[in-house]
């Protein structure tokens, strides 16, 4: 699926493959792919210690084996579920015709993480992000899971979240961002298994949910609304075949 929801392009620059490789050293994979086009597939990453909801980094498949210049693009992207705006940095192959300047990309991992694009002595763009502690505590699993439940998964019963916490294992040395992702993914999987579906803001609007409706909705409710929108639903709960048979009988 193409990722067509990128909002405003802040800057597009051509950086060296070495700068790209240096930046990649500070990344950890999020575990899923983003398609920028039918032919451009990228792996999504976060910077170690920085949540992906602050900045995520897309790296085009296979690009790390190349030399020469790489296209580095910074955009402000609107989240399709919560509408929150975040920074996205994309590293992709350079194609002629791009309106871009040659520059340097650096990632400084001090007390804060600072990403910079510079040209000569000028800073073309930079942004700093707070960093979480480096590693998660294997003994803090319950607190981690329940924090995610209280913020993003309140559609689930608290007992369900407690069950997830009892089963989840965080290995020693796991980064805090990776541990957060594990907790969130398990709650997501549990939600789907229990019949919940996460809808984008556009999907909720199209299906007639109220503006303040949550992203998570019951799968059966979603199915009913989709059927009604397609003209297949009935307030009586009767199926299309039953309604058609009744209509034929009344005509006789």
N, C-alpha and C positions, 0 to 999 in steps of 0.2 A: 504494500500500500504506500502510496506517495505521501510524504510529509508536506502538506501544502499550507500549514498553519503558521509558518514563520512570519513574524510581524515585520518590524523595521530593521533593515540592514544598517548597522552602526558604522562598520568599516570592513573593507575587503582588501587584503594585502597579500603579496607574494613573499613567502618566507623560505629560508633554506630548509632542505630536508634534515640537516643536522639540528636546526632549531626545533623542528617538529619532533625529532627523536628525543631530544632533551626534555621537551614538554611531556612526551608520552611516558617518560620514566616516573612522572608524578601522578599517573592515572591508574585507576583500577576499574575493571569492566563492571557495568551494571547488569549484564547478562542478557541483553536483547538488542535487536537490530532496528534501525530506522532507515526507511527508504526515502531518499531525497527526490528520486525520480525512478522511472522504470528500470534504469540501468545503474543507478548509484545507490549502493547499499553501504551503510555505515554502522559500526558498533558504537553503542552509547557508553560513555564512561563518566565517572565523577573524579574530581581531583581528590587525592587522599586526604581525608579529614574534613572535606567540604561537601555538604549535602548537595545532591544533584538538583534539588529545588532552588538552590542559589545560582549555580552554574553547572551545566552539563557540557560535555565535550564529545563531539561526533568525529570518529576517525574512519575514513573510507577504507573498505576492505582492500588489502594488498598494497596500500600506499606506502607502508613503512619499508618496503623493499626498494623504493625508488630513490634516485638521486635528483639533484637539481632543485627547482622551485616548486613549492606547494602552495595552494590557495588556502589562506587562513581567513575565515569569515566570522565576524561577530555580529550577532543579531539579538534583538529583544523579542522573545517568544511568549505568546499567551497560552497558558495551559488550557487544554481542551476540556478538562473536567472541572477545575476550580476557577478558571479565568485569571489566575495569578500570573504576573509577568516575571520572567526570569531571563538571565543571560545565557546564551548558547554560543559556544565556539565550535566551528567546524573546520576540520582539516581534510581537504579533498584534492584530487588531481587538478592541476592547472590546465585550463583550456584557453586557447587564444581567443581574444575578443572580450575577456573579462576586464572591466574597468577597475584596475587595482594598481597599487604602488608597491615597490619593493621595500621591505622593512624587516625588522627583527622581531621575533617572538621570544619572550622570556617569562618564566614562571619562578617567582621567588617565594620560597617556603620558609618564612621567618615566623614571628609570632602570629602574623596574619599571612594568608596566601595572597600574593599580588601578581596578577597577570598583566603584562605590558606588551604593547606593540609600539616600537620606536623606529625612527628613521634619523640617522645621524644623532644629533643631540636633542631632537624633538620627540616628545611623547605624543603619538597619534591617538592612543587610547590606553587607558589602564583602569583597573578596578581591583579593589581589595575585598577579601572575604574572611570572615571569622572561621577559625579552624576548631574542630572538636578535638578532644584528647585522642591520642594515636590509636589506642586499642581498647576493646570492650572487655569488661569483666565477665568471666564465665558465670559468676555468682549473681550477676545483675539481670538475668534473663527476664524474670517476672516484671521488674520495674520497666524494662525496655518494651516488652510486649504490651503492658497495660498503658504505657504512655501513648503508644500508637493507637491502641483501642480507644482511648479517651479523646484523641484528636481526630481520627479519621474513620473509625470503624464502630461508632456507637450504635449502628443498626444491629449489631450482634449483641446477644446477651453477655453480660460480664462473665458468666460462668463458662461460656464458649471461649472467651479470650484467656481465662484462667487455664482452661484445658490446653490451649495452644502453648501457653507459657510452660506448662508442666512437661510438654513433649519436646520443646525446642532446645537444642544444644548449641551453645556458642563455644567454639574451640579456642583454646589459649592462643593469643596472638592475632585474633581476628580484629581487623580495623573497626572502629566504631561506625563508620559509614556502611561497611559491609554487614555488620550486625544489625543495624537499623533496617537495611534492605531485607535481610533474612526474616526479621520479625514482621515487617510489612507484607512480604510475599506470603508468609504462612497465613496471616489474617485474611489476605485477599483470597487465597485458595479455599480457606474455610468458608468464606462468604459465598463463593461460587458453588461449593459443594452443598450449601444449605439453601440454595435457590435464590440467591441475590444476583443482581446484574448491575454493573457500574455503567452509567450513561454519561456521555459528554453533555455539555451545556446545550449544544445544538440539538442533540437527540431529545433531551428533556423538553425543550421548547417545541420541537416538532410533534411530540406526543401529548402535548397539552398539560404537562405538569406545571404547577405553580412556580413562580420565579425563585422562591426560596426553597424549593424542593431539593433534597439531598441528591448526591450523585448515585448513591446506592438505592435501588428500587427492587421490589419483588419481581422475580422472573415471570410469574403468572400474570401480574398486573401489566407488565410491559407487553407481554404477548397479547393480552386483551386489547390494549390500546392500539397496538399495531394492527390487529385484525379489524378493529373499528375504523381505523384510519383508511384501511384498504377496502372498506365496505363489506367486510365479512362478518362483522360482529352483530350481536343482537342484545338489547337490554334484557330480554327474557332468558338469555343464556342458551337458547336453542342454536344448534348448528345450522350451517347454510343448507344442508340436505333436508333437514326437518322443516325449515321454513319454506323451501321450495315445494316440498310435498304437500304442506298445508295449503299453500297458495293454489296448487293444482286441484286439491280436493274442494276448495271453496268455489272454484270456477265451474265445477261440474253441476 
